[in-house]
């Protein structure tokens, strides 16, 4: 039995910053201050009758850490209260969370509609993996509501999107797409990684399921992998819990403990990173070596009105196109001294990515072009360094581009 769907705790009434520190804590008999780390595969029972009842689900408690674990349950509960969900299951990685959330409820003959603009691995799951199991998929321009409507079929069961999108930071209309999905008898799954739970709450906007790569902002310090699925108690119980129990994409208790520590500082870090990203966007917006800049907090963002409507602030990420194509982008990347080249994001260290040759390299040049991922496009993830140092580093590298 998972402990993540336990009755609402007293901390649920507090504001997000307080819940991020206190929610879900299970203290042992030693009354420790920090959350306990339960590094155990299994659990013991006082009697054979208790063991039988535990496996039948008649006795609440832990059975095996592949199914549930006290440290993992604390992480799940804290995320439930932060997100405003009824239940959750933590997974080994962000992609384990995405794949499980999409695949677990589906069967051969079902159909999925998804936005074309998404992380390369997510697109692989939707476009390549699902059809192998008889599940058809249709990719649409996520910004075009008419395409969502036209793509819906009688057998459409799931719609999937990221907002803001990876890596071009488009902001999709979650309430409108949720309405289209629900009118067609489908559920909407939202990958909320780029917004973080601090700046956007998809469940309150109409989404049915929210997924995160906890590897990103939730850990935020480059230490471990993790993912989580948040939804209604019914969805988690009917589709997710048994799927994960039987197939095993479980989160390590150690990683859950690390992520609990990350959650304590999530709001502080995300606010600081967003402020820095905003300053960097302002500094680079009119730079002569940049042909295009995208930042959800700016009035010139293509969906600026929607950003104000469904997000509480901008983002920790900035996208920009360096003149000179791949050669110009590589000269820029190689000229950086402070920001580090990496395919990760949401870290305390500022990171830069060239999506065309990394996260989206498996797409054809035509598919990348359709998504606005040019050979000169750069994704910048703001860290916790001083904004002026980062601006100096970026401007200095741009001179070499």
N, C-alpha and C positions, 0 to 999 in steps of 0.2 A: 504493500500500500504506500502511495506517495503521501508525504506529509505536507505537500505544497498547497493543498486545497483546504487547509484547516480553517476553522471559523476566524472571522476578522479579529485581529489582535487589538489591544488598546492603543497601539501606536498608529493605527490607521487614521486617527483623527488629526494627527499632526501634519504640519507642512512638509513638502518633499525633503528639504535639507535635514530635518529631524528624523524622518523615516529612513533616510539613507544611512544614518548612524545607528539607529536603535531597532528597526523592524526585524522581526523573525528570529531574534536571538533565543537559542535554547541553551541554558546553562546546566552544566553538570552538577554533581553533588559538591564540587569544590568552589562553586560560585565565582568563577573566573570573570575578569573584566572583558577580555577579548573573547571572540567566538572560539569555541573549541574546534580542534581539527581531529576528526574521527577517521583515522587511517585504518579502516578495517574492511575486509571483503564481506564478512558475514556477521551474524548475530546469534546469540544462544537463547534458549527458551527454558523456562523453569519446569515445564512438564510437556509430555508428548501431546496432551490435549491442547495446550496453548500453541504449540507449533502447528498443529492441524488447523486451529482456528485462525491463526495468522495467515496461513496460505490460502484459506477459504475466503479471507477478507472480513471475517467476523470479529477479529481482534485487531484493532489498529496498532500499527507499529512497524518496525523495520524487519526485513527478511534477508536482503542481500544487496550489496551496494551497487550492483548493476541495475536494480529496480529503484532503490531509494537509499538515502544515507543522511544522517543528521546534519552534517555540514552542508551538503548539497541542498537539503530542505531549507536551511536558513537562507541560502542565496536565493532560492526560488521564492520564498516568502517575502523577502525584502524587495525583490523585483515585482512581485504581485502588488504590493502596496504602493510602490512607486508608479507603476503603470496604470493602476486602477483596474486590474484584471481579477477574475475569479480564481484562476488556477494557472499553473505553469509547470513546465518540465525543462530542466537544464540538459544541455547536450555537450558533447565533447568539443565541438567547434561550431562556428557560425554556419558553415555549410551543412553540418549535420543537422542543425536546427532547421535550416531552409528546406533541405531535402526531405526531412521527416514531416514537416508541416505540410508540404505539398503532396508527398507520395502517400502518407499513411491513410488519408481518407478516401483515396481514389482506387478505382479498379479498371480493368480492361473495358473499353467502350466509353469511358468518360472523356471529357474535353476540358482543356485549360486555356484561358486567355491571359496573356502577360504583356507588359510593356517591353518594347525592344530595348529600351535603355536600362540596362542592369549590369551588374558585375558579371564578368565572363563565365565564372563557374555556375552562377545562377542560370545564366542563359543556356549553358550546357545541359543542366538538369531539365529545363523546360523543353528545349529544342531537340536535344539528342537522346537523353536518357528516357524520358517518359514514353516516347513512341515505341521504344523497344518492348514495352510492356502493354502495348495496345492502348495507350492513353494519348490521344491526339492533342496538339497544341497549336495555337495561333498567336503570332506576335503582332502587336499593334503599335502605332505611334501613341505613346501614353498620354500625350497632351491633347489628342484629338478624341473628344468624347463620342463623336459619331463613329469612329473606328471601333471603339469599345462596344457600342451598341450593335454594329453590323457583325462583329465577330462572335457575338453570343449565339449559342445553339441550344436546342432542347436538352442536350446531354452535357452542357457546360456546368461543371461543379465547382471550379475554383478560378478566381482571378488573382493575379499576383503583380505587385509593383514595388518599386523603390521610390522614395521621395524624401529629400532630394535624390536625384539619380546619380549613379556612379558611372563616369566621373564628371559629367558636364553640368551637374547641379541644377537640372530642370526640376521644377516643383509641380507635382501632379495634384489634381483636384480630388482628394481622397473622398470627401462626402459625395460628390457627383458620381464617382466611379463605384463607390459602395452601393449607391442607389441602383445603378445599372446592374451590378452583380446580383443584388437581392431581388430585383424585378425578374431576373432570369433564373432564380432559384439557386444561385451560386454563392459561395462565401468569398470574402476579400481578405487576402493575406498581404500585409504591408511589412516590408523590410525597412525599419526605422533607424538604421545605423547612422546615416549621415546627419539626421536631425538630432539624435539622442533623445532619451525620454525627458531630458530637461527642457527641450525646446518644442517638442511635438508629442501629442497623445493620440495616436491613430484610432484607438478603441472609442474614444469620445467623439471622433469624427465619423464613425460608422463602420470602421474596419472590424472584422470578426477575429482576426488572428494577427499578432505582432511578433516578429522575429528579430533577434539581435545576434550579431557577432560580438560576444562579450570580450573578445580579443582586442577590440578597438577601444573606444572611450571608457568602457566599464572597467577593464583592467587599466588601460591608459598609461602603462609604464613598461611595456615590452616584455612582460614576464611569462605569460601563459596563454593557452588557447581556451576558448569556451563559447557556448552559444545558449540561447534560451528561446522557448516558445511560450507565448502568453495568450490566453483566450478564456472562453467560458469554461466552467467546470465540466459541462456536458461534452464539449469538444475534446478537452484533454482526457477525460475518462473514457470516452467512446473510441477515440482514434489514436491518441498519442501515447498514453501510458502503456498499453499492452504492446504496441508496436516497438517502443523503446525497450521494454522489458524483454521481448523475445529476440530483437535484432542487435541490441547492445551498443548504440552510439552514446553511451553514458558519460557524464562529466566525472572527472577525477575529484575525489574529496579535497585533495590538496589544491587543485585549481579553483574549486569553489571557495576555499578559504582565502586564497589570494584575491579572488574577485570580490568577496565580501569586504576586504580591506580597501579595494579600489572604489567600491561604492561609497565609502565614507567620505571620499574627497571628490566624487564625480561632479557635483554641482559647482564646487569651487574651481575645479580644473576647466570644465566646459565654459564657464563664464569668462575666465581669463583667456582661454584659447579663442573664444568668439570675439572678444575685444581686440585681440591681436590680429586675427584674420581680417576684421573690419578695417583696422589701420593699414594693413598690408594692401588690401584691395584699393583703398583710397590712394596709397602711395604709388601703386603700379598702374592705376586706371588709364592714365594718359602717357605712360612711358613710350617713347618712340620705338622701342624694340618689341613692343607687344601689340598685336593686331586685334585681340579680343580678350576681354576679361569678364568672368561670371562670378558674382557673389550674391547669395540670396538676401543679404541685408542691404543691398544698394537699390536706389530707386530706378536704376536702369536695367535691373534684372528683368528678363522677359515676362516673368510671372510675379512681378513685384506686388500687385494687389492681392494675389492668392497667398503669397508669403505672409503678408500682414494678417490675412484672414485665418490661416490655419497653423501658423508657427508663432511661437512666443519671442523668437529672435532669429538671427541669421544662421550661421554655420561656423564650424571650426575649419572649414575647407574653402579654398579659393581655386578656381580654374582659370587658366590663362593660356593664350596661344603665343608662342615666341615666333617671331619672324625668322624665316630661313629654313623652315621645315625641320626634318629630323636632324640635320647637321647643326642648325642653329640651336635646337633644343638640347642636343648633346653637349654643345659648347657651353651652354648655360649651366647644365647639370654638373659638368666637370669643373666649372668655375666656382661652384659653391664651396664655402669653407665651413659654415655653421650648420645649415640645413643638410640633412643626410638623404642620400638616394635609397629608397626603400619602397616596397609595395604595400606596406602597412599604413595605418592612419590612426588618428586619435591618440597619439602618444605624447608623453611629456616632452619628447624631443621633436622638433620640427622635421617633417619628412616630405620628400618630393618624389613624384612618380611620373614616369612617361608611359601612359596607358597603352599607346599603340604598340609598344614592344614588350609590355608586361601583362597587366591585368586583362587586356582586351586583344592580345596578340593573336589569339586563335580565330578571331573574326576576320572575314575577308576585308580587303581595303575598301570595297564598296559598302560593306556593312558598317565599318567604322566611320566612313564619310557620311553615311546617312544619319549616324548618331552625333555627328559633330566632333568626332575624335580625330583630329588632324595629326599629321606627323610632327607638328610643332606644339601640340597641346600638352600642358603640364598640370598635374593635380598637386596642389600644395596643402599640406595638413599642418596647421599652426600648433606649435608646442607651447612650452611655458617659459621660453627664453624672453628676454626683454624685446619688445617690439622694435625698438630702434636698431638693435643689433641685427635682427632679422632683415629689416628693410635695407640696411647697409649691405648685408650679405647678398640679398637678392639683386639689388641694383648693381652691385659690383660684378656679379656673375652675368647680368644682362649686357653689360658693356662688352663682355667677351663673346656674346652671341651674335 
